[in-house]
Amino acid sequence: MGALEELYNTLGALRSVKKGLDPEYLNDVQDLSKKMMEGLSKTTGEYRHNLDVKKPSEKALKKMIDAVPSSLS
């Protein structure tokens, strides 16, 4: 299993049991999630700014933006 799939599964599991989690732990997980979203947004934005080097297809670029719309800001 790849890292993305593992993260997706873990987040799904945490989401399904979040009412039973210790609030302090949940806050830490929320902070990590926020940092990850910021990093993902930054990475996607940087990728988009280097399109002259990367040259993804228009379809792939649209999917990337649809998946991480915060990268546009």
C-alpha positions in Angstrom: 0.0 0.0 0.0 1.3 3.4 -0.9 1.7 6.3 1.5 -1.3 8.2 0.1 -3.6 5.2 0.5 -2.4 4.5 4.0 -3.0 8.2 5.0 -6.5 8.0 3.4 -7.3 4.9 5.4 -5.9 6.2 8.6 -7.8 9.5 8.3 -11.0 7.6 7.6 -10.5 5.4 10.7 -9.8 8.5 12.8 -12.8 10.2 11.4 -15.1 7.3 12.2 -14.0 7.1 15.9 -13.3 10.8 16.6 -16.2 11.1 19.1 -14.4 8.6 21.3 -10.9 10.1 21.0 -9.2 12.1 23.8 -9.7 15.8 23.0 -6.0 16.6 23.4 -5.0 13.9 21.0 -7.7 15.1 18.6 -6.4 18.6 18.7 -2.9 17.4 17.9 -4.3 15.4 15.0 -6.2 18.5 13.8 -3.0 20.5 14.0 -1.1 17.9 11.9 -3.9 17.9 9.4 -3.8 21.6 9.0 0.0 21.5 8.5 -0.4 18.8 5.9 -3.0 20.8 4.0 -0.8 23.8 4.1 2.1 21.7 2.7 0.0 20.1 0.1 -1.3 23.4 -1.0 2.2 24.8 -1.2 3.6 21.8 -3.1 0.7 21.9 -5.6 1.1 25.6 -6.1 4.8 25.3 -6.7 4.2 22.4 -9.2 1.8 24.6 -11.1 4.3 27.4 -11.2 6.8 25.1 -12.9 4.6 23.9 -15.7 7.1 24.9 -18.3 9.4 22.2 -16.8 6.8 19.5 -15.7 4.3 19.8 -18.6 1.4 17.7 -17.3 -1.6 17.2 -19.5 -4.4 19.7 -19.2 -6.6 16.9 -17.8 -4.1 16.0 -15.1 -3.7 19.7 -14.2 -7.4 20.1 -13.9 -7.6 17.1 -11.6 -4.8 18.5 -9.5 -6.6 21.8 -9.1 -9.9 20.1 -8.4 -8.3 18.0 -5.7 -6.4 20.8 -4.0 -8.3 24.1 -4.8 -6.4 25.9 -2.1 -3.3 25.8 -4.2 -4.8 28.6 -6.3 -4.5 31.1 -3.6 
